[in-house]
Amino acid sequence: MEERVTEKPELLFAELVPGRKFREFYFPVSDDLVQHYMNVVGDRHPLYWDATAFRAQGFTKPLAPPGLAAIYPRASYLQDHSMPSGGILVKQEFKFLSPAFVGDTLSVRATVASAEIDDKERKRVHFFIEAKNGDGEKISEVNIHAIWPK
């Protein structure tokens, strides 16, 4: 049986109305994901994998690298859409509130904080994204500022 791949529609600027909340996105922090991240980025901090190291800090399981916050915020507003080509990431701001752990599934919610056309006719968008662990505790807040494609 042939697997059917459905293309996601592009997320258009007209759909980015301030206050729009995207549906909740669930991001599993698996051991495989953390290992892959460490291999790609070269971050081998022992708190991500060494039981002696994370237990010495009072944790019962390995921490997830905070850098994963570069992945799940964008995925939260693109889970049902594709990104049109030609956009520019202007700025990302991360606020880490509590650690995420290997084995957690983060609940991530993106909101359009603002969307406007500037004086140079550029379409500027600001997303605010919150991630929480399974207990509802905030893990991170991320602000993404972008110039949306024409």
C-alpha positions in Angstrom: 0.0 0.0 0.0 1.4 3.4 -1.0 1.7 6.0 1.7 0.0 9.2 0.9 1.9 12.4 1.9 -0.3 15.4 2.3 1.3 18.8 1.9 0.5 21.3 4.5 -0.9 24.7 3.4 1.4 27.7 3.7 0.8 29.9 6.8 -0.3 33.2 5.2 0.2 36.6 6.8 -3.5 37.2 6.5 -4.0 34.4 9.0 -1.7 35.9 11.6 -4.2 38.0 13.4 -3.1 39.3 16.8 -4.4 37.2 19.6 -4.7 34.1 17.4 -3.8 31.0 19.5 -2.6 28.0 17.7 -3.7 24.6 18.9 -1.6 23.0 21.6 1.5 21.2 20.3 2.9 18.2 22.2 6.7 17.8 22.1 8.1 14.6 23.6 11.6 15.0 25.0 12.9 11.5 24.3 16.3 10.1 25.0 16.9 9.6 21.3 16.1 13.3 20.6 18.5 14.5 23.3 21.2 12.1 22.0 20.7 13.4 18.5 20.7 17.0 19.6 24.0 16.5 21.6 25.6 14.8 18.6 24.6 17.6 16.1 25.4 20.5 18.4 28.3 19.0 20.2 26.9 19.7 23.6 27.9 16.8 25.9 27.0 18.3 29.2 26.8 15.4 31.7 23.5 16.6 33.2 21.9 15.4 29.9 23.1 11.8 30.2 25.3 10.9 33.2 23.3 9.6 36.2 26.0 10.4 38.6 26.1 14.0 37.4 22.3 14.7 37.4 21.8 12.9 40.7 24.6 14.9 42.4 22.6 18.0 41.5 19.4 16.6 43.1 17.7 15.5 39.9 16.2 12.0 39.4 16.5 11.9 35.7 18.6 13.6 33.0 17.8 17.2 32.0 16.9 18.2 28.5 19.3 20.7 26.8 17.7 24.2 26.9 18.7 24.5 23.3 15.7 22.3 22.3 13.8 25.5 22.8 15.0 26.5 19.3 12.9 23.6 17.9 9.5 23.4 19.6 8.4 27.0 19.5 8.5 27.2 15.7 7.0 23.7 15.4 4.0 24.9 17.5 2.7 27.3 15.0 3.8 25.3 11.9 2.2 21.9 13.0 -0.6 22.4 10.5 1.1 24.7 8.1 4.3 25.0 6.1 6.5 28.1 6.2 6.4 30.2 3.1 9.9 30.7 1.6 11.6 34.0 1.9 11.0 34.9 5.5 13.6 36.4 7.8 14.1 35.5 11.5 14.7 38.9 13.1 15.1 37.9 16.7 14.5 35.1 19.2 14.3 35.6 22.9 14.3 32.7 25.4 13.3 32.8 29.0 13.9 29.6 30.9 11.7 29.1 33.9 12.2 25.5 34.9 14.2 22.6 33.5 12.7 20.1 31.2 13.7 16.4 31.6 14.2 13.5 29.4 10.9 11.7 29.4 8.7 14.8 29.6 6.2 15.7 27.0 6.0 19.5 26.7 2.7 21.2 26.0 3.5 24.2 23.7 1.1 26.9 22.7 1.9 29.7 20.3 0.0 33.0 20.1 0.3 35.8 17.6 1.3 38.7 19.8 1.4 41.2 16.9 1.3 41.3 13.1 1.7 44.6 11.2 3.1 46.1 8.0 5.9 48.5 8.7 6.7 51.7 6.9 8.9 49.8 4.4 6.0 47.5 3.5 7.5 44.6 5.4 5.1 42.1 7.1 6.3 41.8 10.7 5.1 39.1 13.0 5.7 38.5 16.7 4.9 35.1 18.2 4.8 34.4 21.9 5.2 30.8 22.8 4.8 29.1 26.2 6.0 25.5 27.0 4.8 23.6 30.0 5.6 20.2 31.4 3.0 17.5 32.2 2.4 19.1 35.6 1.5 22.4 34.0 4.7 24.1 35.2 6.1 26.6 32.8 9.3 25.5 31.3 10.0 28.4 28.9 8.7 31.5 27.2 9.9 32.3 23.8 9.4 35.4 21.6 10.0 35.0 17.9 10.1 38.1 15.7 10.1 37.6 12.0 9.6 39.4 8.7 7.0 37.3 6.9 7.4 36.5 3.2 5.7 38.7 0.6 
